């Protein structure tokens, strides 16, 4: 005898349109074979952004300025994709030093303030940078579907 299961609502079909943003005008070139962002179904998915100004060898001196530059780079990617920091729903932060979490949070709050997207922050080993941040945002002018 099988147990009855709740019937789930139909999921709207994916239209299959994906726009990839390989390079941000005026930004540092990607350091690998990936797009800076992909836009699909009203969402922007960014690649991890680092504190590079014009390239990997051009980064701010202090950690707090590196966090600022990383979020500025993230904002540039989002704006190129038709979104912005105010539309971010999820942030993933990657730090190389757990002792820098307080400084990270101070600068992060300068940009996100009371918006407070969902966030995960972990300590990892990175190549040539102290931090990396990626996010998921809603494209400006779109809304998430209502919960059933």
Secondary structure, 3 states (H helix, E strand, C coil): CCCCCCCCCCCCCCCCCEEEECCCCCCCCCCCCCCCEEEECCEEEECCECCEEEECCEECCCHHHHHHHHHHHHHHHHHHCCCCHHHEEEEEEEECCHHHHHHHHHHHHHHHCCCCCEEEEEECCCCCCCEEEEEEEECCCCCCCCCC
